[in-house]
Amino acid sequence: MSTYKDNKVSRSTEILYELAYEQFIDFFGDILLDSIDAVKYQRFINYLGEDYALATVDTRHREIRAIYNKAVELGYARKKTRKGL
């Protein structure tokens, strides 16, 4: 993350993105991004909802979507044509 965000976001924002990434990895483990469909991703969102308020889950979703979009931009994943991520 520091490669793309140096001097562009506050440290607290960087920490939130790192937390979102860690939660995503903790839930899905070591799998290819392209293997995560809308149903699997919704399970992740529901999992977050067990411990966090709706506003926090919404924030995590936006952070994960930003990370995913960067992965697409860098060629690590293909753009999904349907809603989900």
Secondary structure, DSSP 8 states (H G I E B T S, - for coil): -HHHHTTTS-HHHHHHHHHHHHHHHHHH-S--GGG--HHHHHHHHHHHHTTS-HHHHHHHHHHHHHHHHHHHHTTSS---SSS--
